[in-house]
Each structure stands twice: as structure tokens, then as C-alpha cells.
Amino acid sequence: MYAIIEDGSRQYRVEPNATVTLDYREVQPGQPLELTKVLLYQNGAETLIGQPLVEGARILTEVVELPTKKTITQKFRRRKNYRRLKGHTQPHVRVVVKHILKAGEQPPVAAPTAEQPPAEAPKVEQPAIEAPKVEQPAADTPAPPPTV
């Protein structure tokens, strides 16, 4: 199963669990991101080609990180005392594809894993345990003298 999507002015081939680097968006790592510009959907013998987009198809992704790439431009002309150095940092969004869905499909419900406990765990009430009583000396009795 794969799909071809458009983001910005570029096209990407995406598959489930694949990592894709897209143009920057205002999102934080861990947030979901939905891509709706699906140009082609392929699943086995089933192929949907958009004209220009496949109606209702969408790609569900999760933001992994926000990488940046530094580009250096240097110009130099010998014997002319001409040197120019410029730098540019381009931000991106790296996402991992979770699901590729056709029109009307819903993402499958994830089963609870070992990391996540079941939603409603039965609670067992424990009887209260009393601490043993320790006798305190009376406030009006003098303290014993220190021994050396």
C-alpha cells in the first residue's frame, strides 16, 4: 500500500511507517498532522488516480521532529579582494506516516499495549493499618541527665 501526496510544490511517495520530511508548519513533536492532497492511492490491485486529487483520501501522520538544515553560500574572486559568505537555515517538519485512508475510512483503533494500562482497572481497597503506639514521657517529668 502506498500513496503519492503533494506538499508545497513537491510530490512524495508515502507508505505506512515511512518517515517523510515536509515543509515547515507550526506544529510540535508528537502532534498529529493530516495531509489531504492525495494524488494517487494504491492498495494491491486497487488503484485510485485523482483528477487532480483523490476525493476524501487522507494521510494521517505524527510529527517526529523539527530538523533544520544550514546552507552556506560563498563567493570568491581571486586577486580582487572579493569575498562573500552567507548562511541560511531552512526549517522542516519530519513526520512518520501512521495510516493511509480512502474516502469514508476510519483509522483502526489501537489495542492497549504493555505501556498503556487498560482504561478501567478494578480497584481493591486495603484495610487501614494502625501504627503501634509509643509511650511518650510526660511533659512535667524532668529528662534524665546525660551520661558521659
QUIQUI-V598599 format. One record per residue. N is the residue number from 1. RES is the residue in one small letter. PSI is psi in whole degrees, 0 to 359 (* if undefined). OMEGA is omega in radians with two decimals (* if undefined). D_FIRST is the distance of its C-alpha to the first C-alpha in Angstrom with 2 decimals. Layout:
n = <N | N>
res = <RES | RES>
psi = <PSI | PSI>
omega = <OMEGA | OMEGA>
d_first = <D_FIRST | D_FIRST>
//
This chain:
n = <1 | 2 | 3 | 4 | 5 | 6 | 7 | 8 | 9 | 10 | 11 | 12 | 13 | 14 | 15 | 16 | 17 | 18 | 19 | 20 | 21 | 22 | 23 | 24 | 25 | 26 | 27 | 28 | 29 | 30 | 31 | 32 | 33 | 34 | 35 | 36 | 37 | 38 | 39 | 40 | 41 | 42 | 43 | 44 | 45 | 46 | 47 | 48 | 49 | 50 | 51 | 52 | 53 | 54 | 55 | 56 | 57 | 58 | 59 | 60 | 61 | 62 | 63 | 64 | 65 | 66 | 67 | 68 | 69 | 70 | 71 | 72 | 73 | 74 | 75 | 76 | 77 | 78 | 79 | 80 | 81 | 82 | 83 | 84 | 85 | 86 | 87 | 88 | 89 | 90 | 91 | 92 | 93 | 94 | 95 | 96 | 97 | 98 | 99 | 100 | 101 | 102 | 103 | 104 | 105 | 106 | 107 | 108 | 109 | 110 | 111 | 112 | 113 | 114 | 115 | 116 | 117 | 118 | 119 | 120 | 121 | 122 | 123 | 124 | 125 | 126 | 127 | 128 | 129 | 130 | 131 | 132 | 133 | 134 | 135 | 136 | 137 | 138 | 139 | 140 | 141 | 142 | 143 | 144 | 145 | 146 | 147 | 148>
res = <m | y | a | i | i | e | d | g | s | r | q | y | r | v | e | p | n | a | t | v | t | l | d | y | r | e | v | q | p | g | q | p | l | e | l | t | k | v | l | l | y | q | n | g | a | e | t | l | i | g | q | p | l | v | e | g | a | r | i | l | t | e | v | v | e | l | p | t | k | k | t | i | t | q | k | f | r | r | r | k | n | y | r | r | l | k | g | h | t | q | p | h | v | r | v | v | v | k | h | i | l | k | a | g | e | q | p | p | v | a | a | p | t | a | e | q | p | p | a | e | a | p | k | v | e | q | p | a | i | e | a | p | k | v | e | q | p | a | a | d | t | p | a | p | p | p | t | v>
psi = <133 | 169 | 156 | 125 | 162 | 133 | 118 | 235 | 17 | 155 | 143 | 142 | 123 | 147 | 160 | 140 | 14 | 151 | 132 | 140 | 118 | 174 | 157 | 141 | 161 | 81 | 164 | 153 | 138 | 346 | 149 | 153 | 130 | 126 | 126 | 353 | 77 | 121 | 329 | 141 | 127 | 125 | 98 | 240 | 351 | 123 | 126 | 121 | 127 | 154 | 74 | 343 | 153 | 117 | 129 | 350 | 147 | 157 | 123 | 124 | 170 | 134 | 128 | 310 | 172 | 80 | 159 | 152 | 126 | 127 | 131 | 130 | 125 | 133 | 141 | 131 | 119 | 147 | 12 | 358 | 43 | 111 | 130 | 136 | 120 | 147 | 150 | 134 | 116 | 119 | 150 | 175 | 122 | 125 | 156 | 133 | 124 | 309 | 146 | 117 | 140 | 181 | 130 | 350 | 150 | 149 | 145 | 148 | 129 | 136 | 148 | 138 | 181 | 332 | 325 | 120 | 160 | 155 | 319 | 97 | 137 | 139 | 133 | 124 | 134 | 141 | 148 | 136 | 127 | 141 | 147 | 145 | 134 | 130 | 134 | 141 | 150 | 151 | 334 | 354 | 137 | 152 | 148 | 149 | 147 | 145 | 142 | *>
omega = <3.05 | 3.10 | 3.03 | -3.10 | 3.07 | 3.08 | -3.05 | 3.10 | -3.11 | 3.10 | -3.10 | 2.98 | -3.08 | 3.06 | 3.08 | -3.13 | 3.08 | 3.11 | -3.09 | 3.07 | -3.07 | 3.05 | -3.06 | 3.01 | 3.11 | 3.11 | 3.11 | 3.09 | -3.13 | -3.14 | 3.07 | 3.11 | -3.10 | 3.13 | -3.03 | 3.14 | -3.12 | -3.11 | -3.11 | 3.09 | -3.11 | 3.08 | -3.12 | 3.14 | -3.11 | 3.11 | 3.06 | 3.13 | -3.11 | 3.10 | 0.04 | -3.10 | 3.02 | -3.06 | 3.05 | 3.14 | -3.14 | 3.13 | 3.10 | -3.11 | 3.06 | -3.11 | -3.12 | -3.13 | 3.11 | -3.09 | 3.05 | -3.14 | -3.13 | 3.10 | -3.14 | 3.05 | -3.11 | 3.08 | -3.08 | 3.02 | -3.06 | 3.10 | -3.12 | -3.10 | -3.10 | 3.10 | 3.09 | 3.13 | 3.11 | 3.10 | 3.12 | 3.10 | -3.11 | 3.09 | 3.11 | 3.04 | 3.09 | -3.09 | 3.02 | -3.08 | 3.12 | -3.07 | 2.99 | -3.00 | 3.02 | 3.12 | 3.09 | 3.14 | 3.07 | 3.11 | 3.13 | 3.13 | -3.11 | 3.07 | 3.12 | -3.14 | 3.14 | 3.14 | -3.10 | 3.09 | 3.09 | -3.04 | -3.08 | 3.11 | 3.13 | -3.13 | 3.11 | -3.13 | 3.12 | 3.08 | -3.13 | 3.13 | -3.13 | 3.12 | 3.11 | -3.10 | 3.11 | -3.12 | 3.12 | 3.08 | -3.13 | -3.08 | -3.09 | 3.11 | -3.12 | 3.12 | 3.14 | -3.13 | -3.14 | 3.11 | -3.10 | *>
d_first = <0.00 | 3.77 | 7.14 | 10.65 | 13.36 | 17.10 | 19.42 | 23.03 | 23.38 | 20.39 | 16.78 | 14.02 | 10.52 | 8.89 | 6.38 | 7.63 | 11.13 | 11.53 | 14.97 | 15.87 | 19.50 | 20.37 | 23.75 | 26.16 | 26.36 | 28.87 | 26.90 | 27.69 | 25.68 | 24.12 | 23.79 | 20.65 | 19.54 | 17.72 | 16.42 | 16.77 | 16.85 | 13.45 | 14.03 | 10.90 | 7.87 | 5.56 | 4.40 | 6.55 | 9.80 | 9.47 | 9.81 | 11.71 | 13.88 | 16.16 | 19.87 | 19.92 | 17.50 | 15.14 | 17.58 | 16.88 | 13.34 | 13.45 | 12.10 | 14.09 | 15.31 | 18.39 | 20.99 | 21.75 | 24.67 | 26.61 | 27.30 | 29.88 | 30.62 | 34.24 | 35.12 | 38.69 | 40.48 | 43.82 | 46.38 | 49.46 | 52.35 | 54.77 | 58.45 | 57.86 | 57.32 | 53.99 | 51.17 | 48.37 | 45.63 | 43.00 | 40.04 | 37.05 | 34.54 | 31.22 | 29.38 | 25.59 | 23.17 | 20.67 | 17.86 | 15.17 | 11.97 | 12.27 | 10.15 | 8.16 | 10.35 | 11.49 | 15.27 | 17.22 | 14.74 | 16.13 | 14.79 | 15.58 | 19.04 | 19.40 | 21.99 | 25.00 | 25.01 | 28.11 | 28.35 | 28.55 | 31.36 | 31.13 | 32.07 | 35.43 | 37.22 | 40.65 | 43.53 | 46.61 | 49.80 | 52.02 | 55.79 | 57.50 | 59.32 | 62.64 | 63.76 | 67.12 | 70.06 | 71.86 | 75.44 | 76.21 | 79.72 | 81.70 | 81.85 | 85.72 | 86.13 | 86.46 | 83.98 | 85.35 | 86.61 | 84.30 | 85.22 | 85.60>
//
